[in-house]
Structure formats: C-alpha cells, structure tokens
Amino acid sequence: MRFVKIEGAGNDYVLVETFGQRVGDPAALSRAVSDRHRGIGSDGLILVGPPDAPGAHARMRMFNADGSEGLLCGNGLRCVVRWLATEGRAPAADVAVQTAAGPRRGRVLDDGTVEVELGEPRWTRAALGLPGEGDCELPVPPALHADPDVAFGVSLGNPHLVVRVPAPDAADLRAAGAALESAVPAGANVHLLAVRAPDALEVRPWERGSGATQACGTGAGACAVVARRMGWVRAARVRVQMPGGALFVRWDGAGPAWLAGPANLPFRGEWPVP
C-alpha cells in the first residue's frame, strides 16, 4: 500500500489515496500506522479518494490514532489540498473537498501556505450533541484556574471545548483533556488558551482519540472564534501559536472561518499489507 506522510504545524497524518487502492479496515489501519514505535508514526490516518458529491475533486475521511472516525481535520484538510494540487487532481487556486462535515474549499497561497474553509461556527448545546437549549458552557476542574471558570463549546464541523487559562504550559493538559473530552457524548477536542496580544493566542490542544498533539487546525479555529466572540481579541486575523508552530485564522464575526498555515508532504513510502 502506497502512502504519503503529511504534516501541518507538527500535526501529522498518514495519507492513503483510494483512487487506485482499497482499504478494507481503515480503523485497524489507522491504529497500526499511527504507532510511533511500531508503525509509521502519526496522529491518525486520512483516506483521499473519489467523491460522490457534485463539484468535489475528492472525498476525505479522517481516522484518529485510536481508530475512531472524525468529522473534520483542519490541518489534515490543508495537507489534502496541497496533495491534490501537487498530484494535479485539482487546481491549486480552488480545491473542493468532500468531508464528513460537509463540503470544504481550499487553496495554495502565493507564499506556499495553504488556506482552507473550516465552516461557520455553531455555538449551541445541540451542535455538540448535548441536551438542552442555548449556548454550550460547561464547568471545568478547579485545578485549571480558568478565568472564566467554564469551557466554551463550539462546533466547526466537529466539537470543541475552549478554556482560558493563565498559562497553558503550566496546566495539566492530560488531566484536563481526559476530564473534559468525555463531557460531550461523542467526545470533544479540548484546548487550553491564553491571550498573548490583541491578535495572538497561545494554545495547547488535546484531540479526542489522539490525546495531546502538536497542533489542531479546527481547534485553532475554535479558539480564535471563541476569543473573538468573547472580546478577548479584536482582530479579524488571529495568530494561534501551538506547540508545533503558528496557524492563522480569519473570521470577521460572521460566516465561515478560514485557517491558513504550513502544509508539507515530508516523505512517501510503502506499507506491507497482510
């Protein structure tokens, strides 16, 4: 089986094209290739193959390191856009990808970075699969010293909980992620956020099914839109610093958010299929 290793801001995946290859058990394959000691090493698996929606250049499916299937992956989507453009399967200026969260568009910018549409933020409890009405705000463990002491829920095609803390590096991300991830029925991505400037955030992400990662693209979007909505930042373009590097989110307070940053294809290889 041919594969391509992809990464954006350190958020890495194994991409397998299914235009000419078949993957019988993607959940098992994701667990195998994601293993950083016995596999290729990644945060998960992404399959890219023929679309079944009009206007799309390809269909993308994303699996976490534990084999669970996700709805959307922002950094993975940016790498898919680059791969499709590099392979000549789509024009670099306008790539259309079918995802489990709906259609998304992307483009390779003049400076080589890749920008993709994340979708329009949804703030309700229902959008995160929770009962009740109104916006989603959940209590957080007191040990986080969060201010305010709630996690703000938002969906960008997948569920996120954003917590503002004084110092993300000083917080126990594993404990916070494990405690809050399960607060949403299907599991949530959890992000510890600190405001560093009127247009800059520092974030540590915890991704459902993968744990602590170097970056989370939709998570960067979630943090930026929450910070903008709460008035913590006021710029329409926000720099989100994650452990693996910086991502940039555009959102003017309405409509879809856009994510830009590096998208690389470090190497190609073959994986033995039994």
N, C-alpha and C positions, 0 to 999 in steps of 0.2 A: 504494500500500500504506500503510495507516494504521499508525502506531507510537506507542509511549509510551516516553519516556526515563525510566529508573528509576535510583535510586542509594541505596545504604545505606553510610554512613560513607565516601563517596567512591568506593566500588566500584560502577561504573556499567555499565548494560546497555541495549540496545535491546530492548524487549518488543514482540512482534508477536502479536496474537491470531489463532488459526487456527480459531475457531468459524465465522467467515464469510469468511475469506481463505485462500488456498492459497499455500504457499511451496514452489517446486519444487526449489530447490537451497539449503538453509539454510547449508551450509558456505561457498559463494560469497557469499551474502548477508551472513554474519557478517563475512567479510573486508572487504567493501565498506563496510558501515555502521560498522565499528569504527575505520576510518581516521580519525584525529583531524585530518587536514588536508583530506582529500577526501571524507570521509563525514560521518556524524552525530557520531562520536567515542564510543567505549565500550570496555569490557573484553571485550565479546562480545555475543552475541545470545541471547535467550530466547524460545522459542515457547510459547504457552499456548493449549491447545485442548481439545476434548472428550476425556474419559478413556475408557479401555477396561477399567478396573478397577472393581469394585463399591464403592460408598461414596465414591468420589473426586468432588470438584467439578470438577477439571480435571487435565489432563496437562501437565507442564512438561518441555521439552527445552532444554538449555543448550549453546551452542557458544562456544568460546574465540575470541579475536581472530584466531587463525591458521586458523580453520575446523574445528579438531578438536572432537569432541563430548565433553563432560564428563558425569560421572555425577551430580554434585550440586553446587549452588552455594548456600551458606548465605545470603549477602546477597541474591542473586537470588531465592531462595525467600521470604525475608521480604517483598521487594517484590511478588512474585506474590501472596502472601497479602493484602497491602494492596490491590492492584489488583482482585482477585476480590471483596473486601469492598466496595470503592468502587463497583464496577460492579454490585453487587447479585447476583453469581453465587454467593455463599457467605455464611453468617452470620459476622460479624466475630469472634464468640467461639469459633468452631470451624470452621476451614477444613481440608479434606483435599485433599492434592495428590499426584498420582501422579508419581514421578520415576524415572529410570533406576536409582537406588539403592534403590528401594522406596517404599512409602507414607510420607508425612510429614504431620504436623499442625502447624497454626499458629493464632495468634490475635492480634488487635489489642488491646493492653492499654489500661487507662483513661488512661494518660499519653500515649497516641498512639504509643508504640513498638510494635514487632511482635516476638513471640517465636515461634520455630519449633523443632521437634524435629529434631535432627541425626542421631539414631540412636545405637546402642550402640558404643562404641569396640572395635575389633578390633586386637590387638597382634601377631599372628603374621606371619612372613615370607610365608606363603601368602596372607594377607589383602592383601598388597601385590603379589602376583604373583611373589614370589621363591621360588626353590627352597630346600629345607631345612626344618627344624623349629625351633620355639621363637620367641621374640620377635625383632622386627626391630631390630637395631642395626648401623649402617653407619659405617665410618670417614669422617672429614671432613678436608678440606685443612688442614695445619698452620697456614697463614696466618690461619685464623679464630680461633686461640687459644681454641678451645672448651673448656669445662670442665663435664662430662667430654668427652673427645675423640671422641664418637660422635654420630651423628644417630639419634634415636629415631623409629622408624616406627610409624604408627598409621593405621588406616582409619576414616573416618567416612562411609562410602559412597564416598569417593574417597581416594586415597593421599596421605599427608603425611609429611614428614621434619622433625623439630623439633631445632634445635641451640641449646644455651645458650651465649651469648657475653657478654663483659663489657659491650660497648656496641654494640648493633645499628647505630646510625648511623655508627659508625666502621668497620664491616666492609664489605668489597667484596661487596655483595649480588649484583651481576651475575655475578661470578666464582663465588661460592658456589652461586647458583641454577643456573647453567649446568653446573657440575660435578656437583651432586647430583641435579638433575632427572632426568638420564639413568641414574641408579643403579637406578631401578625400571623394569622393562620397558615399562610403559605410560606412564611419566613420572610424576613426583611433584611436588606442591607443596612448596616449601621455605620454612621460617620460621626467622628468627634471633630468639632470645628472650633477654630479660634480666628477672630478677625485681626488682621495684621495691618490693614490700611483701608481707606475708603473704597479701594478697588482690588483688595487682595485678601485671600483666605489661606489658612493652613489647615489641612485635613488629614486625618488618619482613617482609612476605610477598613471595614470588616464586611466581607461579602458572604452572603448566605451560600452554603455549600462549598465554600473555598476558604473561609476564615480571613485572617489578615493578609492583605495583598499590597503590592507596591503602589497601585493606583486603581481607581474605579471611575470609568468615564461617565456613566449615568449618575454615579454618586457625586462627581464634581458638579454636574448639572443640578442635582438635587440641592447640594449645599449652596450653590450660587443663587438659585431661585428663592430658597428659604431666606437667605441673608438679605436679598433684595426686598422681598416681601415684608420682612420684619424691620427694614430700615437700617440694618447693620452695615450695609454697603449701599452706595447710591449710583455707582457707575453701571452703564449698560453692558460693559465688557469687564469681566472679573477674572483675575488670575487666581487659580486654585493650585496651591503647592501641595503635592502629595509626596510620600517617601520616594517614589520613583521618578519624580520630575513635575514640571508645571503643565497644567492644562488651562485652556481659556474658554470661558462660557459667555455667550451673548444672549441676553434676554432683556427686553425693554419693559417688562412688567405685564405683557400680554402676548398671546400666541405661542408658537413653539420656541423652545430653547435650542441653541446650536453649540456644539462642542468642537474645539479645534486643538490640535497638538500633534506630536510626532507619531508616525505610524511606520514601522520598519518590518522588513522581512529578512531576519538575520541569516537563516540558512534553510536548505531543503534537504530531504533525506527520504529513506525508505524504512517502513516499519514491518517486521515479519508478521504475517497473518497466518495463524494455525490452519 
